[in-house]
């Protein structure tokens, strides 16, 4: 009976992935029009009122981030390993107002989800983490934003706690420091290899959500790596100092899960 119920849930989740309208609007490049200050006229609770194109931020039913509560997580047996094929490519670091973004100027590779290829476009950081696990926020979250040929969006998220420095971020620290003195500037960083971003686990969470910044477009396929990695306190501080936004955080509050399923992939040998 339990297995039958699980199969039904897996089928529903697969259908949701197939039929959900894909996200086609990228995050805004200039983040000065909104803030993360609670109670402010431009704070998260008012994002949907700032522009009509941002209305989904206030009325959406499948918004991100969410709490990855273990009570809601279901092992979904139809999920597959996250296949990625990355390569070094020219990239630029940009200060968007509330975050630091690394944008690839050339093809940096892709991931495959449901037989669809999503090309890696950019990555950026949020501190503290936007997604929570059983209500707990970690110190940092990395978002790797991918886009398919028909403009569907898939984001891979990695959570970090304070500990040993992150080796990938360490290679960019010199360029990030230059942005501390250049408000809303950018720095060419040469070739950056996304394969150097460590995941440390094949297990991941999967759910359907939205962009976490305006226009909060829904239909985003989220993949959150199960393992929490480490980053130094100094690295987190550097990312916050560089953006000049006078806020201690750039993390959107968690949103209602509503009727969504949070899937968990784990290698077959661990499924028992």
Secondary structure, DSSP 8 states (H G I E B T S, - for coil): -HHHHHHHHHHHHHHHHHHS--------S--TT----TTSTTSGGGHHHH-GGGTHHHH-SS-S--B--TTTEEE-TT----EEEE--EEEEEEE-SSSEEEEESS--EEEEETTEEEEEEEEEEESS-SSEETTEE-SEEEEEEEE-TT--EEEEEEEEEESS--HHHHTTHHHHHHHHTSTT-EEEEEEE-GGGS----S-EEEEEEE-SSTT--EEEEEEEESS-EEE-HHHHHHHHHTT--S-S---------TT--EEEE--GGG--
